[in-house]
Amino acid sequence: MIRGLVSVIIPTYNRADYVVEAIRSAQAQTYRLKQIIVVDDGSCDDTARRVAEAGGVEYHYKTNRGQGAARNHGLRLARGEYIASLDSDDLWDADFLACCVECLETCQLDFVFTNWEKVRDGQTLPSEWLRDGKWKPYRTDRRGEWWLLTPRQVRKLFLERCPAPSSSLLLRRNSIVSGWGEHMQIADDWYLILEMVLRRPCRAAFSLTPRWKKRIDGRNIYDGRPFAEAAKKLHLHDYPAFRRDFRPLLSRRERLTLAGREAAYRFRLLLHQTSKTDIAERLKIPAVIARLRSPEKMFIGDPAGRGAELQDTIKPVPYPDL
């Protein structure tokens, strides 16, 4: 492990048109001490050629096993004291790493995460984390642009939702337990953090200053996907896995809360599917569903809460709420 080095892991799959721009945003960081690892998760386009032309990175090709496995492959190759993962459809601002490293070291934290913006069809939108205001109860200890979180606050926040997509995070390597959840279909990043905060007290900080951009084009893992498709992966697959894997680490109250909220999401998905039938139209069920809002404190919702109103496509909704 090299002190002060940030290992940047860029997983990619058939994103030759985007990955080079992501690489350039990593290379353009004002923080100079970095290792950039591109993990190609079995792409069949010209990703390899495009990455080679970009230069200045370590390129590794592997059989397709999903984004979690790709990130963990990069983690095994990482030599840095700090770990960051930049999705190939995302772009960091030039000062992302510098600001994160400074806060992590100054306050001696386990991880930090920043706000972001979404770019879709040329339009820039705020993150759900910022828009929905779920951060307000956690503004208790301010240090410049950063809000510090106690271990108790960190546990509470990440059991409620995941406000930190992978591209938002800078982590201390020694604080990571086993890595990203390879068996997760969407929430591999959430799994990483939950495993950390449930196994031992972790201190963290967040900034509301947007320091990266998520480009949405219909091919993202979560953003822009039809509600039913994303809900089945996140709420019916990933969420039960959280409860199963972390059950010994949860209090009885936390387990009951998780079970209740999983049941609520199953019901919402059932309503959504029912609303597409002819009889539902006659009973005006779609009109009822249109008025439903996401519960205030969902455990699995959206990557910053993933899943808002029941509708055909996911519009800006919170990042996974657990």
Wavefront OBJ file of the C-alpha trace (Angstrom):
o trace
v 0.000 0.000 0.000
v 1.399 3.378 -1.028
v 0.706 6.185 1.416
v -1.224 9.093 -0.120
v -1.976 7.211 -3.356
v -5.578 7.160 -4.610
v -6.432 4.044 -6.604
v -9.212 4.937 -9.050
v -11.203 1.933 -10.302
v -13.204 2.456 -13.518
v -15.460 -0.523 -14.310
v -16.889 -0.567 -17.813
v -19.000 -2.736 -20.086
v -19.596 -1.811 -23.744
v -19.092 1.880 -23.003
v -16.357 2.678 -25.508
v -18.100 5.947 -26.320
v -18.079 7.087 -22.678
v -15.161 5.398 -20.925
v -12.463 7.573 -22.514
v -14.145 10.721 -21.198
v -14.340 9.157 -17.731
v -10.637 8.304 -17.923
v -9.800 11.863 -18.917
v -11.785 13.249 -15.989
v -9.744 11.010 -13.671
v -6.473 12.022 -15.317
v -7.415 15.722 -15.062
v -7.686 15.604 -11.261
v -5.648 18.266 -9.497
v -4.687 15.574 -6.975
v -1.663 14.097 -8.710
v -0.831 10.938 -6.748
v -3.184 8.404 -8.332
v -3.372 4.992 -9.952
v -6.074 4.577 -12.620
v -7.339 1.036 -13.184
v -9.836 0.293 -15.964
v -11.615 -3.045 -15.547
v -13.335 -4.151 -18.753
v -16.156 -6.470 -17.698
v -16.254 -8.481 -20.915
v -16.991 -5.708 -23.441
v -17.525 -6.759 -27.054
v -17.166 -3.259 -28.550
v -13.882 -1.432 -29.171
v -13.320 -0.485 -25.521
v -9.829 -2.040 -25.451
v -8.645 0.004 -28.431
v -10.144 3.242 -27.125
v -8.590 2.784 -23.683
v -5.194 1.998 -25.223
v -5.392 5.199 -27.254
v -6.173 7.191 -24.095
v -3.057 5.840 -22.363
v -1.859 6.394 -18.814
v -4.050 3.698 -17.251
v -3.823 0.044 -16.254
v -6.262 -1.930 -18.415
v -7.591 -5.335 -17.353
v -10.088 -7.474 -19.267
v -12.218 -10.070 -17.496
v -15.216 -12.286 -18.152
v -18.522 -10.488 -17.625
v -19.766 -10.896 -14.049
v -21.330 -7.522 -13.296
v -20.223 -4.179 -11.906
v -19.605 -5.392 -8.341
v -17.192 -8.110 -9.469
v -15.447 -5.650 -11.789
v -14.900 -3.153 -8.958
v -13.558 -5.878 -6.681
v -11.180 -7.021 -9.409
v -9.835 -3.474 -9.462
v -9.683 -3.433 -5.654
v -7.378 -6.457 -5.689
v -5.053 -4.603 -8.068
v -5.149 -1.346 -6.108
v -1.980 -0.146 -4.397
v -3.392 3.021 -2.873
v -4.120 4.084 0.680
v -7.409 5.476 -0.649
v -9.966 3.897 -2.980
v -12.355 5.592 -5.412
v -14.552 4.072 -8.120
v -15.659 6.116 -11.114
v -18.389 4.616 -13.281
v -17.610 4.852 -16.982
v -20.745 6.943 -17.599
v -19.755 9.492 -14.926
v -17.438 12.501 -14.910
v -15.608 13.970 -11.901
v -14.933 17.683 -11.526
v -11.194 18.397 -11.530
v -11.043 18.996 -7.756
v -13.083 15.949 -6.697
v -10.195 13.884 -5.352
v -8.292 16.816 -3.843
v -11.301 17.977 -1.819
v -12.161 14.457 -0.686
v -8.635 13.519 0.368
v -8.243 16.758 2.315
v -11.445 16.163 4.286
v -10.710 12.478 4.855
v -7.274 13.234 6.276
v -8.046 16.447 8.162
v -10.961 14.853 10.027
v -9.544 11.311 10.139
v -12.600 9.662 8.582
v -13.369 6.255 7.089
v -15.041 7.662 3.981
v -16.520 10.802 2.459
v -19.102 11.346 -0.278
v -20.163 14.324 -2.366
v -23.284 15.533 -4.096
v -23.738 15.202 -7.872
v -25.832 16.336 -10.837
v -27.626 14.356 -13.518
v -27.315 15.144 -17.215
v -30.056 13.860 -19.481
v -30.877 15.020 -23.005
v -28.758 18.111 -22.468
v -30.606 19.048 -19.295
v -28.860 19.257 -15.905
v -30.897 18.069 -12.927
v -30.126 18.021 -9.189
v -29.490 14.733 -7.420
v -32.352 13.190 -5.489
v -30.215 13.412 -2.352
v -30.135 17.196 -2.659
v -33.623 17.645 -4.081
v -35.513 15.600 -1.509
v -33.787 17.158 1.499
v -33.170 13.881 3.338
v -29.784 15.298 4.363
v -31.275 18.008 6.588
v -31.445 15.984 9.845
v -27.718 15.260 9.502
v -26.489 18.866 9.526
v -25.121 18.802 13.056
v -21.354 19.317 12.715
v -20.128 21.539 9.893
v -16.508 21.876 8.759
v -16.353 24.231 5.804
v -18.422 22.662 3.004
v -18.493 19.294 4.789
v -20.966 17.895 7.300
v -19.406 15.364 9.640
v -21.309 12.248 10.689
v -20.861 10.310 13.911
v -20.829 6.482 13.769
v -24.415 6.461 15.043
v -25.516 8.895 12.324
v -23.685 6.915 9.639
v -25.421 3.689 10.649
v -28.840 5.336 10.763
v -28.416 7.100 7.424
v -27.228 4.071 5.460
v -29.885 1.832 6.947
v -32.455 4.328 5.693
v -31.047 4.969 2.235
v -27.909 5.064 0.120
v -26.998 8.687 -0.602
v -23.573 7.722 -1.962
v -23.352 6.100 -5.412
v -19.910 4.667 -6.123
v -18.713 7.721 -8.036
v -19.475 9.885 -4.971
v -17.154 8.025 -2.637
v -13.587 8.195 -1.452
v -12.776 5.449 1.045
v -9.867 4.582 3.275
v -8.599 1.202 2.049
v -8.184 -0.168 5.567
v -11.845 0.569 6.350
v -13.222 -1.632 3.547
v -14.317 -5.072 4.745
v -14.750 -7.323 1.700
v -15.646 -4.863 -1.057
v -18.609 -4.291 -3.337
v -21.509 -6.760 -3.254
v -20.919 -8.988 -6.261
v -24.288 -10.742 -5.874
v -26.164 -7.417 -5.949
v -27.900 -6.592 -9.222
v -27.976 -2.832 -8.566
v -26.902 -1.987 -5.011
v -23.293 -3.235 -4.962
v -22.120 0.172 -3.696
v -24.697 0.220 -0.928
v -23.589 -3.259 0.149
v -19.991 -2.054 0.431
v -20.914 0.751 2.826
v -23.442 -1.241 4.869
v -20.901 -3.961 5.502
v -18.466 -1.361 6.761
v -20.835 0.546 9.040
v -22.556 -2.525 10.488
v -19.359 -4.345 11.377
v -17.682 -1.489 13.191
v -18.264 2.198 14.007
v -17.395 4.386 11.007
v -16.987 8.138 10.802
v -17.835 9.912 7.562
v -18.690 13.276 6.005
v -20.757 14.539 3.097
v -20.721 17.659 0.951
v -23.723 19.166 -0.803
v -21.477 20.762 -3.407
v -21.948 18.861 -6.711
v -18.529 17.522 -7.726
v -19.429 15.007 -10.427
v -21.995 14.311 -13.145
v -24.065 11.242 -13.962
v -24.796 10.946 -17.688
v -28.159 9.254 -18.232
v -28.797 7.639 -21.616
v -31.036 4.638 -20.959
v -28.145 2.197 -20.613
v -27.317 2.940 -16.979
v -27.547 0.244 -14.302
v -30.329 2.085 -12.509
v -31.120 5.618 -13.653
v -33.726 5.881 -16.394
v -34.796 2.247 -16.162
v -38.528 1.368 -16.170
v -39.864 1.234 -12.630
v -40.874 -2.447 -12.697
v -37.497 -3.556 -14.064
v -35.485 -1.625 -11.481
v -37.848 -2.494 -8.629
v -37.557 -6.234 -9.240
v -33.765 -6.071 -9.164
v -33.418 -3.666 -6.266
v -36.400 -4.381 -4.030
v -37.096 -8.053 -4.742
v -33.521 -9.266 -5.202
v -31.019 -6.948 -3.531
v -33.126 -5.955 -0.553
v -33.771 -9.515 0.717
v -30.028 -10.155 0.310
v -29.289 -7.244 2.646
v -31.590 -8.685 5.291
v -30.150 -12.182 4.891
v -26.452 -11.248 4.853
v -26.578 -8.621 7.593
v -29.175 -10.213 9.879
v -26.657 -11.088 12.649
v -25.462 -7.458 12.689
v -28.918 -5.875 12.981
v -30.920 -5.162 16.100
v -34.367 -6.730 16.419
v -35.944 -3.351 15.734
v -33.828 -2.850 12.611
v -34.761 -6.309 11.307
v -38.463 -5.686 11.822
v -38.238 -2.291 10.146
v -36.443 -3.769 7.152
v -38.999 -6.569 6.816
v -41.899 -4.113 6.953
v -40.420 -1.867 4.331
v -39.614 -4.767 2.035
v -43.268 -5.813 2.264
v -44.334 -2.235 1.452
v -42.254 -2.217 -1.713
v -43.583 -5.601 -2.791
v -47.090 -4.188 -2.419
v -46.200 -1.090 -4.431
v -44.786 -3.218 -7.229
v -47.932 -5.355 -7.209
v -50.079 -2.222 -7.471
v -47.934 -0.955 -10.320
v -48.311 -4.214 -12.250
v -52.042 -4.399 -11.487
v -52.559 -0.855 -12.778
v -51.692 -2.019 -16.305
v -54.742 -4.279 -16.630
v -58.101 -3.349 -18.203
v -60.007 -3.963 -15.004
v -57.633 -1.652 -13.183
v -58.480 1.095 -15.650
v -62.168 0.612 -14.987
v -61.613 0.704 -11.230
v -59.443 3.832 -11.641
v -56.526 2.177 -9.870
v -53.948 4.119 -11.941
v -55.415 7.379 -10.627
v -54.968 6.150 -7.065
v -51.415 5.001 -7.715
v -50.539 8.330 -9.319
v -51.187 9.979 -5.966
v -48.994 7.596 -4.019
v -45.704 8.966 -2.798
v -42.617 7.140 -1.602
v -42.731 6.643 2.185
v -40.679 9.181 4.075
v -38.212 6.651 5.436
v -37.716 3.760 3.036
v -34.946 1.257 3.576
v -34.674 0.372 -0.049
v -35.660 3.222 -2.234
v -33.320 4.986 -4.549
v -29.640 5.283 -5.165
v -30.149 8.705 -2.772
v -33.556 6.746 -2.430
v -34.154 4.400 -5.532
v -37.832 4.460 -6.404
v -40.272 7.323 -6.140
v -43.802 7.340 -7.467
v -45.158 4.279 -9.195
v -44.850 5.197 -12.820
v -43.635 3.729 -16.071
v -40.117 5.116 -15.922
v -37.958 6.209 -13.044
v -37.798 9.938 -13.037
v -35.551 11.707 -10.584
v -36.106 9.668 -7.409
v -33.993 9.342 -4.274
v -30.831 7.091 -4.401
v -31.560 3.749 -2.819
v -33.456 4.052 0.358
v -33.092 0.777 2.200
l 1 2 3 4 5 6 7 8 9 10 11 12 13 14 15 16 17 18 19 20 21 22 23 24 25 26 27 28 29 30 31 32 33 34 35 36 37 38 39 40 41 42 43 44 45 46 47 48 49 50 51 52 53 54 55 56 57 58 59 60 61 62 63 64 65 66 67 68 69 70 71 72 73 74 75 76 77 78 79 80 81 82 83 84 85 86 87 88 89 90 91 92 93 94 95 96 97 98 99 100 101 102 103 104 105 106 107 108 109 110 111 112 113 114 115 116 117 118 119 120 121 122 123 124 125 126 127 128 129 130 131 132 133 134 135 136 137 138 139 140 141 142 143 144 145 146 147 148 149 150 151 152 153 154 155 156 157 158 159 160 161 162 163 164 165 166 167 168 169 170 171 172 173 174 175 176 177 178 179 180 181 182 183 184 185 186 187 188 189 190 191 192 193 194 195 196 197 198 199 200 201 202 203 204 205 206 207 208 209 210 211 212 213 214 215 216 217 218 219 220 221 222 223 224 225 226 227 228 229 230 231 232 233 234 235 236 237 238 239 240 241 242 243 244 245 246 247 248 249 250 251 252 253 254 255 256 257 258 259 260 261 262 263 264 265 266 267 268 269 270 271 272 273 274 275 276 277 278 279 280 281 282 283 284 285 286 287 288 289 290 291 292 293 294 295 296 297 298 299 300 301 302 303 304 305 306 307 308 309 310 311 312 313 314 315 316 317 318 319 320 321 322
